[in-house]
Amino acid sequence: MAGDRDETRMILNAAIGDLSGRWRTVLSIHLLFTLLGITLLTPLFATSVRLAVKMSGNAAVADQDIAMLVLSPVGLVTTIVLIALLLAISGLELAALQAVAHARQQQLYIGAVDAVLWSVRRIDKVLRLTFHLTLRVLVYLLPLVAIIALLAFTLLREYDINYYLSVRPTSFLVALAIGAFAALVFIALLGRRLVCWSLILPLVMFADVRPVDAFTASEQHTRGSRRACAKALIAWILLALGAALLPAIFLQLATSGVMGSDL
């Protein structure tokens, strides 16, 4: 029992680790994985667009063509692969950041490049983990998709979507209200489940748990500590958003400075 508590504490420490004072490392890791994401996802996205154009037979792709592509077997597989790859890159970045935080708690130092290499060497685990995560999220998403499809079929099939957006008839407002309520319920249920799964990455990366078993193990480890796990999950999301916004903020400041000097 004491061993289980020690393991839970170690995993929680890896998930909640302090990165204050390491903003250069955080930013460097984020930029490296952003470049990796652009390199991998841009060709796949371009291929998907070309496939949509080919299926439509037109020079431009309409909304209906994109919907048909996404809902087709090939489109569903492509969408799942793209989502899994996006989550995998995000997972690798998060794992690298958690490695930095974990090393800091052990009073050790790990640089951005070493953290990235440590994470990338475990890419097979992260890919399997994000694939299972994608499938689980899609299972949670299916009822919401079914509700939206039912609303569109029963309330919004008479006119084009542009008509509903411009005129906003009663049927559109009713469908929007029901859809918004269903989305809020979905977000609440999925958010609660994500808190239970918040330790899947450190379990796989630091405790050598199999990706397929990490979800059950995370639910067990978070039992009784879900408030701390929720705080950790929110903290990492805010950190990711902050890392994504920093380059844009610096670019805006630099642009404003150049324009101001010219004036």
PATOR-154015 format. One record per atom (N, C-alpha, C): residue number from 1; residue in one letter; x, y, z. Coordinates in steps of 0.02 Angstrom, whole numbers, always signed. Each point is the difference from the previous one (the first is absolute). Last residue first. Layout:
REM residues N
R   num   residuo        x        y        z
R   NUM         A        X        Y        Z
...
END
This chain:
REM residues 263
R   num   residuo        x        y        z
R   263         L     +399    +2779    -1898
R   263         L      -40      +61       +6
R   263         L      +40      +55      +34
R   262         D      +96     -211      -20
R   262         D       -5      +29      -66
R   262         D      -40      +65       +1
R   261         S      +21     -130     +196
R   261         S      +63      +34      -15
R   261         S       -1      +33      -68
R   260         G     -186     -129      +68
R   260         G       +5      +61      +40
R   260         G      +64      +38      -14
R   259         M      -34     -209     -101
R   259         M      -44      +50      -30
R   259         M       +3      +65      +38
R   258         V     +122     -181      +87
R   258         V      +28      +20      -65
R   258         V      -43      +55      -31
R   257         G      -76      -95     +201
R   257         G      +60      +39      +11
R   257         G      +31      +25      -65
R   256         S     -187     -145       -5
R   256         S      -20      +65      +23
R   256         S      +61      +46      +11
R   255         T      +40     -224      -58
R   255         T      -30      +36      -56
R   255         T      -20      +71      +20
R   254         A      +79     -144     +168
R   254         A      +54      +19      -45
R   254         A      -26      +40      -59
R   253         L     -156      -86     +151
R   253         L      +39      +53      +32
R   253         L      +56      +23      -46
R   252         Q     -129     -183      -71
R   252         Q      -40      +61       +0
R   252         Q      +38      +58      +30
R   251         L     +100     -211       +8
R   251         L       -2      +24      -70
R   251         L      -39      +65       -4
R   250         F       +6     -111     +208
R   250         F      +66      +28      -16
R   250         F       +1      +29      -71
R   249         I     -194     -114      +65
R   249         I       +6      +62      +39
R   249         I      +67      +34      -16
R   248         A      -41     -212      -93
R   248         A      -42      +50      -32
R   248         A       +5      +68      +36
R   247         P     +115     -188      +93
R   247         P      +31      +23      -63
R   247         P      -41      +54      -35
R   246         L      -93      -92     +202
R   246         L      +61      +40      +10
R   246         L      +33      +22      -66
R   245         L     -197     -151      +27
R   245         L      -12      +72      -10
R   245         L      +64      +42       +4
R   244         A       -4     -239      +38
R   244         A      -22      +12      -69
R   244         A       -7      +75      -14
R   243         A      +54      -74     +218
R   243         A      +57      -13      -45
R   243         A      -19      +14      -72
R   242         G     -171      +17     +160
R   242         G      +49      +53       +9
R   242         G      +60       -8      -46
R   241         L     -162     -170       +6
R   241         L      -27      +59      -32
R   241         L      +49      +59       +5
R   240         A      +57     -198     +113
R   240         A       +2      -11      -73
R   240         A      -26      +61      -38
R   239         L      -15       +3     +234
R   239         L      +70       +4      -20
R   239         L       +6       -8      -76
R   238         L     -211      -30      +97
R   238         L      +19      +71       -1
R   238         L      +72       +9      -21
R   237         I      -74     -220      +27
R   237         I      -35      +31      -57
R   237         I      +18      +74       -5
R   236         W      +83     -117     +185
R   236         W      +35      -20      -61
R   236         W      -33      +29      -62
R   235         A     -105      +37     +209
R   235         A      +65      +35       -2
R   235         A      +38      -17      -64
R   234         I     -203     -112      +44
R   234         I      -12      +70      -19
R   234         I      +66      +38       -6
R   233         L      +13     -220      +80
R   233         L      -23       +0      -70
R   233         L      -11      +71      -25
R   232         A      +53      -30     +228
R   232         A      +58      -14      -43
R   232         A      -19       +2      -73
R   231         K     -172      +23     +157
R   231         K      +43      +60       +1
R   231         K      +61      -11      -46
R   230         A     -139     -183      +32
R   230         A      -35      +50      -40
R   230         A      +41      +64       -3
R   229         C      +77     -171     +138
R   229         C      +10      -18      -70
R   229         C      -35      +51      -46
R   228         A      -29      +21     +232
R   228         A      +69      +17      -17
R   228         A      +14      -16      -73
R   227         R     -208      -63      +80
R   227         R       +4      +73       +2
R   227         R      +70      +23      -19
R   226         R      -44     -231      +23
R   226         R      -24      +28      -63
R   226         R       +1      +76       -1
R   225         S      +64     -194     +156
R   225         S      +45      +55      -15
R   225         S      -22      +38      -61
R   224         G     -114     -195      +88
R   224         G      +20      +35      +62
R   224         G      +46      +58      -12
R   223         R       +0     -166     -189
R   223         R      -54       -6      +49
R   223         R      +24      +29      +67
R   222         T     +137      -25     -198
R   222         T      -31      +65      +13
R   222         T      -55       -4      +52
R   221         H     +119     -196      -73
R   221         H      +47      +45      +33
R   221         H      -32      +67      +17
R   220         Q     -125     -163     -123
R   220         Q      +15      -26      +67
R   220         Q      +44      +49      +39
R   219         E      -50      +47     -225
R   219         E      -61       +6      +40
R   219         E      +12      -24      +72
R   218         S     +174      -30     -154
R   218         S       -7      +71      +17
R   218         S      -63      +10      +42
R   217         A      +40     -215      -87
R   217         A      +49      +16      +53
R   217         A       -7      +73      +22
R   216         T     -128      -72     -183
R   216         T      -25      -31      +62
R   216         T      +46      +17      +58
R   215         F      +73      +74     -207
R   215         F      -63      +33      +17
R   215         F      -29      -27      +64
R   214         A     +198      -93     -101
R   214         A      +13      +63      +35
R   214         A      -65      +33      +22
R   213         D      +41     -207     -134
R   213         D      -18       -8      +71
R   213         D       +3      +66      +38
R   212         V      +60      -17     -232
R   212         V      -68      -24       +4
R   212         V      -24       -7      +72
R   211         P     +228      +64      -46
R   211         P      -50      +52      -19
R   211         P      -72      -23       +7
R   210         R     +191     -102     +160
R   210         R      -19       -7      -70
R   210         R      -54      +51      -18
R   209         V     +184      +49     +191
R   209         V      -65      -34       -7
R   209         V      -16       -4      -75
R   208         D     +198     +101     +127
R   208         D       +5      -56      -47
R   208         D      -64      -41       -2
R   207         A      +62     +211     +121
R   207         A      -13      -61      +38
R   207         A       -2      -62      -45
R   206         F      +42     +224      -87
R   206         F      +42       -5      +60
R   206         F       -9      -65      +39
R   205         M     -119      +56     -210
R   205         M      +68      +24       -9
R   205         M      +46      -13      +59
R   204         V     -237      -60       -1
R   204         V      +34      -34      -55
R   204         V      +73      +19       -3
R   203         L     -132     +106     +161
R   203         L       -1      -72      +13
R   203         L      +38      -38      -54
R   202         P      -35     +235      -25
R   202         P      +54      -18      +46
R   202         P       +2      -73      +19
R   201         L     -179      +63     -145
R   201         L      +65      +13      -29
R   201         L      +58      -14      +48
R   200         I     -229      -20      +72
R   200         I      +18      -53      -47
R   200         I      +70      +11      -29
R   199         L     -140     +130     +166
R   199         L      +66      -29      +16
R   199         L      +23      -52      -51
R   198         S     -216     +117       -3
R   198         S      +52      +52       -1
R   198         S      +70      -28      +13
R   197         W     -240      -93      -14
R   197         W      +54      -24      -43
R   197         W      +61      +46       +0
R   196         C     -196      +50     +127
R   196         C      +17      -69      +19
R   196         C      +58      -27      -41
R   195         V      -83     +208      -60
R   195         V      +33       +6      +66
R   195         V      +20      -69      +24
R   194         L     -126      +10     -194
R   194         L      +69      +20      -13
R   194         L      +39      +10      +65
R   193         R     -233      -46      +10
R   193         R      +38      -59      -21
R   193         R      +73      +17      -12
R   192         R     -146     +176      +50
R   192         R       +7      -44      +59
R   192         R      +41      -62      -17
R   191         G      -53     +144     -177
R   191         G      +47      +31      +46
R   191         G      +12      -42      +62
R   190         L     -166      -67     -154
R   190         L      +68      -13      -26
R   190         L      +52      +31      +46
R   189         L     -224      +42      +53
R   189         L      +14      -72       +7
R   189         L      +71      -16      -23
R   188         A      -75     +223      -28
R   188         A       +4      -17      +71
R   188         A      +18      -73      +10
R   187         I      -37      +76     -219
R   187         I      +62      +29      +26
R   187         I       +8      -18      +74
R   186         F     -202      -62     -105
R   186         F      +56      -39      -26
R   186         F      +67      +24      +29
R   185         V     -194     +123      +48
R   185         V       -2      -64      +35
R   185         V      +59      -44      -21
R   184         L      -27     +200     -115
R   184         L      +21      +14      +69
R   184         L       +1      -64      +41
R   183         A      -84      -11     -220
R   183         A      +73      +10       +0
R   183         A      +26      +13      +70
R   182         A     -233      -17      -33
R   182         A      +32      -66       -8
R   182         A      +76       +6       +2
R   181         F     -122     +201       +3
R   181         F      -10      -37      +63
R   181         F      +33      -69       -4
R   180         A       +0     +129     -195
R   180         A      +44      +30      +50
R   180         A       -5      -36      +67
R   179         G     -147      -65     -174
R   179         G      +69      -20      -15
R   179         G      +50      +28      +51
R   178         I     -226      +68      +13
R   178         I       +6      -72      +18
R   178         I      +72      -24      -11
R   177         A      -47     +221      -66
R   177         A       -6       -7      +72
R   177         A       +9      -73      +22
R   176         L       -4      +48     -231
R   176         L      +60      +27      +30
R   176         L       -1       -8      +76
R   175         A     -192      -59     -124
R   175         A      +54      -48      -12
R   175         A      +65      +23      +33
R   174         V     -180     +148       +7
R   174         V      -14      -59      +41
R   174         V      +55      -52       -8
R   173         L      +12     +190     -135
R   173         L      +14      +18      +69
R   173         L      -14      -58      +47
R   172         F      -54      -26     -228
R   172         F      +73       +5       +8
R   172         F      +18      +15      +73
R   171         S     -227       +0      -61
R   171         S      +27      -68       -2
R   171         S      +75       -1      +10
R   170         T     -112     +208      -21
R   170         T      -11      -32      +65
R   170         T      +29      -70       +2
R   169         P     +119     +164     -174
R   169         P      -70      -15      +17
R   169         P       -5      -37      +67
R   168         R     +190     +135     -135
R   168         R       -9      -26      +68
R   168         R      -73      -11      +18
R   167         V     +133      +97     -201
R   167         V      -68      +15      +21
R   167         V      -13      -20      +73
R   166         S     +218      -40      -98
R   166         S      -18      +71      -12
R   166         S      -69      +17      +27
R   165         L      +89     -223      +17
R   165         L      +47      +45      +33
R   165         L      -20      +73       -8
R   164         Y     -124     -170     -111
R   164         Y      -11       -4      +72
R   164         Y      +46      +48      +38
R   163         Y      +29      -20     -233
R   163         Y      -65      +31      +14
R   163         Y      -12       +0      +76
R   162         N     +190     -111      -82
R   162         N       +9      +73       -3
R   162         N      -65      +37      +15
R   161         I       +3     -239      -20
R   161         I      +26      +23      +64
R   161         I       +9      +76       +1
R   160         D     -189     -103     -159
R   160         D      +73       -3       +4
R   160         D      +22      +29      +66
R   159         Y     -246     -107       -5
R   159         Y      +38      +52      -35
R   159         Y      +75      -13       +6
R   158         E     -159     -157      +90
R   158         E      -41      +32      -51
R   158         E      +39      +50      -41
R   157         R      +71     -137     +198
R   157         R      +10      -30      -67
R   157         R      -37      +37      -56
R   156         L      +21      +16     +259
R   156         L      +41      +44      -42
R   156         L      +11      -28      -70
R   155         L     -126     -106     +188
R   155         L      -15      +72       +6
R   155         L      +35      +43      -52
R   154         T      +17     -248      +17
R   154         T      -70      +16      +16
R   154         T      -16      +75       -3
R   153         F     +222      -91      -44
R   153         F      -46      -36      -43
R   153         F      -73      +21      +11
R   152         A     +177      +88     +137
R   152         A       +8      +25      -70
R   152         A      -52      -33      -46
R   151         L       +9      -74     +223
R   151         L      -24      +69       -3
R   151         L       +3      +27      -71
R   150         L      +94     -212      +39
R   150         L      -73       -3       +6
R   150         L      -31      +70       -4
R   149         A     +234      -17       +5
R   149         A      -25      -25      -64
R   149         A      -77       -3       +1
R   148         I     +108      +59     +200
R   148         I       +7      +54      -49
R   148         I      -27      -22      -69
R   147         I       +7     -163     +170
R   147         I      -50      +52      +17
R   147         I       +3      +56      -52
R   146         A     +161     -170      -18
R   146         A      -67      -26      -17
R   146         A      -54      +52      +14
R   145         V     +221      +49      +65
R   145         V       -6       +1      -73
R   145         V      -69      -24      -22
R   144         L      +50      -17     +228
R   144         L       -7      +70      -19
R   144         L       -7       +7      -76
R   143         P      +42     -217      +88
R   143         P      -68      +25      +16
R   143         P      -11      +72      -19
R   142         L     +222      -91      -37
R   142         L      -52      -28      -43
R   142         L      -71      +23      +18
R   141         L     +214      +45     +120
R   141         L      -25      +50      -47
R   141         L      -59      -24      -41
R   140         Y     +124     -138     +155
R   140         Y      -38      +51      +38
R   140         Y      -33      +50      -47
R   139         V     +140     -157      -98
R   139         V      -58      -36      +28
R   139         V      -43      +48      +41
R   138         L     +202      +82      -84
R   138         L      -50       -7      -53
R   138         L      -61      -37      +24
R   137         V     +184      +19     +145
R   137         V      -33      +65       -7
R   137         V      -54       -4      -54
R   136         R     +133     -190      +30
R   136         R      -43      +10      +58
R   136         R      -38      +67       -4
R   135         L     +161      -51     -167
R   135         L      -58      -45       -5
R   135         L      -48      +11      +58
R   134         T     +204     +118       +6
R   134         T      -43      +24      -54
R   134         T      -63      -43       -7
R   133         L     +166      -70     +151
R   133         L      -34      +60      +25
R   133         L      -48      +27      -53
R   132         H     +141     -179      -59
R   132         H      -53      -23      +47
R   132         H      -40      +60      +27
R   131         F     +182      +54     -134
R   131         F      -49      -36      -41
R   131         F      -57      -25      +44
R   130         T     +185     +100     +104
R   130         T      -45      +50      -30
R   130         T      -51      -32      -46
R   129         L     +163     -141     +100
R   129         L      -41      +32      +52
R   129         L      -50      +49      -31
R   128         R     +160     -103     -139
R   128         R      -51      -48      +22
R   128         R      -47      +31      +51
R   127         L     +181     +132      -69
R   127         L      -46      -11      -56
R   127         L      -55      -49      +19
R   126         V     +174      +37     +154
R   126         V      -44      +58       -4
R   126         V      -51       -8      -56
R   125         K     +168     -164      +26
R   125         K      -47       -2      +56
R   125         K      -50      +57       -4
R   124         D     +173       -5     -158
R   124         D      -46      -56      -12
R   124         D      -51       -5      +56
R   123         I     +176     +162      +11
R   123         I      -56      +19      -44
R   123         I      -48      -57      -11
R   122         R     +212      +45     +137
R   122         R      -58      -38      +24
R   122         R      -61      +13      -43
R   121         R     +206     +112      -38
R   121         R      +21      -70       +2
R   121         R      -57      -45      +24
R   120         V      -26     +237       +0
R   120         V       -6      -29      -67
R   120         V      +20      -74       -1
R   119         S      +28     +127     +202
R   119         S      -70      -10      -17
R   119         S       -8      -36      -66
R   118         W     +216      +61      +70
R   118         W      -27      -49      +47
R   118         W      -72      -17      -17
R   117         L     +101     +174     -119
R   117         L      +26      -65      -21
R   117         L      -26      -56      +45
R   116         V      -55     +221      +60
R   116         V      -34      -18      -62
R   116         V      +23      -69      -24
R   115         A     +108      +91     +187
R   115         A      -68      -18      +17
R   115         A      -39      -21      -62
R   114         D     +219      +80      -29
R   114         D       +1      -65      +33
R   114         D      -70      -22      +18
R   113         V      +23     +215      -90
R   113         V      +16      -50      -50
R   113         V       +0      -70      +30
R   112         A      -33     +186     +147
R   112         A      -56       -9      -47
R   112         A      +13      -55      -50
R   111         G     +128      -21     +235
R   111         G      -11      +53      -49
R   111         G      -56      -17      -48
R   110         I      +51      -70     +265
R   110         I       -5      -29      -67
R   110         I      -18      +56      -49
R   109         Y      +88      -49     +276
R   109         Y      -12      +46      -55
R   109         Y       -3      -39      -65
R   108         L      -51      -49     +283
R   108         L      +41      -14      -59
R   108         L      -18      +50      -54
R   107         Q     -105      -47     +223
R   107         Q      +57      +45       +2
R   107         Q      +52      -16      -54
R   106         Q     -224      -93      +29
R   106         Q      +55      -42      +23
R   106         Q      +65      +39       +6
R   105         Q     -191     +105      -81
R   105         Q      -19      -23      +67
R   105         Q      +53      -46      +30
R   104         R      +27      +75     -223
R   104         R       +9      +56      +47
R   104         R      -18      -21      +71
R   103         A      -38     -152     -175
R   103         A      +72       +6      +14
R   103         A      +12      +57      +50
R   102         H     -218      -28      -77
R   102         H      +18      -57      +43
R   102         H      +74       +4      +19
R   101         A      -84     +158     -154
R   101         A      -27      +12      +66
R   101         A      +21      -55      +49
R   100         V      +59      -26     -226
R   100         V      +37      +57      +28
R   100         V      -23      +13      +72
R    99         A     -117     -162     -119
R    99         A      +67      -24      +15
R    99         A      +43      +55      +31
R    98         Q     -213      +54      -79
R    98         Q       -4      -36      +63
R    98         Q      +67      -30      +20
R    97         L      -17     +107     -209
R    97         L       -7      +49      +54
R    97         L       -4      -34      +68
R    96         A       +5     -138     -189
R    96         A      +64      +34       +7
R    96         A       -3      +52      +56
R    95         A     -199     -109      -55
R    95         A      +46      -47      +33
R    95         A      +69      +32       +9
R    94         L     -162     +119     -122
R    94         L      -18       -1      +71
R    94         L      +47      -47      +39
R    93         E      +24       +7     -233
R    93         E      +20      +64      +29
R    93         E      -14       +2      +75
R    92         L      -73     -187     -118
R    92         L      +73       +1       +3
R    92         L      +25      +65      +31
R    91         G     -231      -18      -40
R    91         G      +21      -44      +54
R    91         G      +76       -3       +8
R    90         S      -93     +119     -181
R    90         S      -14      +36      +63
R    90         S      +22      -42      +60
R    89         I      +15     -102     -207
R    89         I      +50      +54       +4
R    89         I      -10      +40      +63
R    88         A     -158     -166      -40
R    88         A      +66      -31      +13
R    88         A      +54      +54       +6
R    87         L     -220      +62      -63
R    87         L       +4      -16      +72
R    87         L      +68      -30      +18
R    86         L      -40      +40     -226
R    86         L       +1      +64      +35
R    86         L       +6      -11      +76
R    85         L      -26     -190     -134
R    85         L      +66      +29       -9
R    85         L       +6      +67      +36
R    84         A     -210     -107       +0
R    84         A      +48      -39      +40
R    84         A      +70      +29       -6
R    83         I     -169      +93     -134
R    83         I      -11      +18      +70
R    83         I      +51      -36      +45
R    82         L       +3      -55     -228
R    82         L      +22      +70      +10
R    82         L       -7      +21      +73
R    81         V      -83     -212      -62
R    81         V      +74       +0       -3
R    81         V      +26      +71      +12
R    80         I     -233      -29      -14
R    80         I      +26      -31      +61
R    80         I      +76       +2       +2
R    79         T     -105      +76     -196
R    79         T      -13      +46      +56
R    79         T      +28      -28      +65
R    78         T       +8     -137     -191
R    78         T      +47      +56       -6
R    78         T       -8      +48      +58
R    77         V     -153     -177      -15
R    77         V      +66      -26      +17
R    77         V      +52      +57       -2
R    76         L     -216      +53      -69
R    76         L       +1      -14      +71
R    76         L      +68      -24      +23
R    75         G      -36      +34     -232
R    75         G       +3      +63      +38
R    75         G       +3      -11      +74
R    74         V      -30     -185     -142
R    74         V      +67      +27       -8
R    74         V       +9      +64      +40
R    73         P     -217      -95       -3
R    73         P      +49      -43      +35
R    73         P      +72      +25       -4
R    72         S     -189     +187      -16
R    72         S      +14      -61      -38
R    72         S      +50      -43      +39
R    71         L      -70     +220      +70
R    71         L      -45      -54      +21
R    71         L      +10      -64      -39
R    70         V     +125     +200      -49
R    70         V      +13      -16      +70
R    70         V      -41      -60      +23
R    69         L      -35      +85     -219
R    69         L      +66      -30       +6
R    69         L      +13      -22      +72
R    68         M     -198     +117      -46
R    68         M       -2      -68      -29
R    68         M      +66      -35       +6
R    67         A      -11     +225      +69
R    67         A      -38      -43      +45
R    67         A       -3      -71      -26
R    66         I      +98     +161     -137
R    66         I      +43      -13      +58
R    66         I      -35      -46      +49
R    65         D     -123      +73     -184
R    65         D      +53      -46      -22
R    65         D      +46      -18      +58
R    64         Q     -169     +162      +34
R    64         Q      -28      -66       -5
R    64         Q      +52      -52      -21
R    63         D      +59     +230       +7
R    63         D       -8      -28      +67
R    63         D      -27      -71       -2
R    62         A     +135      +76     -216
R    62         A      -57      +26      +39
R    62         A       -3      -33      +68
R    61         V     +209      +46     -183
R    61         V      -34      -49      +42
R    61         V      -54      +34      +40
R    60         A     +121      +49     -255
R    60         A       -4      +20      +70
R    60         A      -40      -52      +38
R    59         A      +37      -39     -225
R    59         A      +63      +35      +15
R    59         A       +3      +22      +73
R    58         N     -141     -221      -69
R    58         N       -1      +72      -12
R    58         N      +67      +31      +16
R    57         G      -74     -233      +38
R    57         G       +3      +12      -72
R    57         G       -1      +73      -19
R    56         S       -4     -135     +219
R    56         S      -53      +45      -20
R    56         S       -2      +12      -75
R    55         M     +170     -136     +101
R    55         M      -65      -32      +10
R    55         M      -57      +44      -24
R    54         K     +220      +85       -5
R    54         K       -7      -54      -49
R    54         K      -68      -34       +5
R    53         V      +58     +164     +159
R    53         V      -10      +31      -65
R    53         V      -11      -53      -54
R    52         A      +56      -74     +216
R    52         A      -67      +29       +0
R    52         A      -16      +32      -68
R    51         L     +217      -83      +33
R    51         L      -48      -55       -5
R    51         L      -72      +26       -2
R    50         R     +172     +154      +39
R    50         R       +2      -23      -70
R    50         R      -49      -57      -11
R    49         V      +28      +75     +220
R    49         V      -35      +51      -40
R    49         V       -2      -21      -73
R    48         S     +124     -136     +147
R    48         S      -72       -5      +14
R    48         S      -40      +49      -41
R    47         T     +234      +12      -10
R    47         T      -24      -61      -35
R    47         T      -74       -8      +11
R    46         A     +106     +171     +119
R    46         A       -3      +17      -72
R    46         A      -26      -59      -41
R    45         F      +40      -35     +229
R    45         F      -59      +43       -9
R    45         F       -8      +18      -74
R    44         L     +191     -122      +60
R    44         L      -60      -41       +8
R    44         L      -64      +41      -11
R    43         P     +212     +111       -4
R    43         P      -10      -43      -59
R    43         P      -63      -43       +6
R    42         T      +50     +139     +189
R    42         T      -15      +38      -60
R    42         T       -8      -44      -62
R    41         L      +68      -86     +219
R    41         L      -71       +7      -12
R    41         L      -17      +38      -64
R    40         L     +231      -42      +80
R    40         L      -37      -63       -8
R    40         L      -71      +11      -24
R    39         T     +148     +186      +42
R    39         T      +33      -44      -48
R    39         T      -42      -63      -14
R    38         I      -69     +154     +167
R    38         I       -8      +29      -66
R    38         I      +28      -47      -53
R    37         G      +33      -61     +224
R    37         G      -70       -5      -20
R    37         G      -13      +27      -70
R    36         L     +215      +24      +95
R    36         L      -13      -70      -15
R    36         L      -72       -9      -24
R    35         L      +62     +212      +76
R    35         L      +32      -15      -64
R    35         L      -12      -72      -21
R    34         T      -73      +60     +211
R    34         T      -40      +35      -49
R    34         T      +27      -12      -70
R    33         F     +121      -80     +184
R    33         F      -56      -43      -17
R    33         F      -49      +34      -48
R    32         L     +187     +125      +73
R    32         L      +24      -61      -33
R    32         L      -58      -45      -20
R    31         L      -47     +193     +128
R    31         L      +18      +17      -68
R    31         L      +24      -61      -39
R    30         H      -48      -25     +232
R    30         H      -61      +13      -39
R    30         H      +16      +15      -73
R    29         I     +178      -26     +150
R    29         I      -33      -64      -12
R    29         I      -62      +10      -42
R    28         S     +112     +193      +69
R    28         S      +41      -38      -49
R    28         S      -33      -66      -17
R    27         L      -97     +132     +171
R    27         L      -11      +30      -66
R    27         L      +39      -38      -54
R    26         V      +31      -67     +224
R    26         V      -69      -12      -21
R    26         V      -12      +26      -70
R    25         T     +206      +49      +99
R    25         T       -4      -70      -17
R    25         T      -69      -18      -26
R    24         R      +30     +216      +82
R    24         R      +39       -9      -62
R    24         R       -3      -72      -24
R    23         W      -99      +58     +208
R    23         W      -41      +19      -57
R    23         W      +38       -6      -66
R    22         R      +33      -58     +250
R    22         R      +26      -38      -57
R    22         R      -36      +19      -65
R    21         G      -52      +83     +225
R    21         G      +70      +16      -12
R    21         G      +31      -37      -58
R    20         S     -207     -114     +105
R    20         S      +14      +71       +8
R    20         S      +75      +12       -7
R    19         L     -136     -209      -10
R    19         L      +44      +22      -54
R    19         L      +16      +75       +5
R    18         D      -97     -231     +154
R    18         D       +8      +72       -4
R    18         D      +50      +18      -55
R    17         G     -172     -227      +26
R    17         G      +65      +30       +9
R    17         G       +5      +75      -13
R    16         I     -176     -184       -2
R    16         I      -12      +67      +27
R    16         I      +64      +40       +5
R    15         A       -7     -229      -82
R    15         A      -54      +35      -35
R    15         A       -7      +72      +21
R    14         A     +158     -147     +103
R    14         A      +19       +9      -70
R    14         A      -52      +40      -38
R    13         N      -45      -56     +222
R    13         N      +54      +49       -3
R    13         N      +23      +12      -71
R    12         L     -159     -169      +38
R    12         L      -29      +66       +9
R    12         L      +53      +55       -3
R    11         I      +72     -222       -5
R    11         I      -34      +17      -62
R    11         I      -32      +69       +4
R    10         M     +103      -84     +194
R    10         M      +50      +11      -52
R    10         M      -32      +22      -65
R     9         R     -140      -64     +178
R     9         R      +32      +64      +14
R     9         R      +52      +17      -53
R     8         T     -103     -211      -10
R     8         T      -48      +53      -17
R     8         T      +31      +68      +11
R     7         E     +125     -184      +67
R     7         E       -3       +3      -73
R     7         E      -48      +55      -22
R     6         D      +15      -44     +230
R     6         D      +62      +31      -24
R     6         D       +0       +7      -76
R     5         R     -180     -113     +100
R     5         R       -3      +72      +15
R     5         R      +62      +36      -24
R     4         D       -6     -234      -19
R     4         D      -48      +31      -47
R     4         D       -4      +75      +12
R     3         G     +131     -125     +149
R     3         G      +32       +4      -66
R     3         G      -45      +32      -51
R     2         A      -84      -45     +214
R     2         A      +45      +57       +2
R     2         A      +36       +9      -67
R     1         M     -135     -187      +24
R     1         M      -41      +60       +0
R     1         M      +43      +63       +0
END
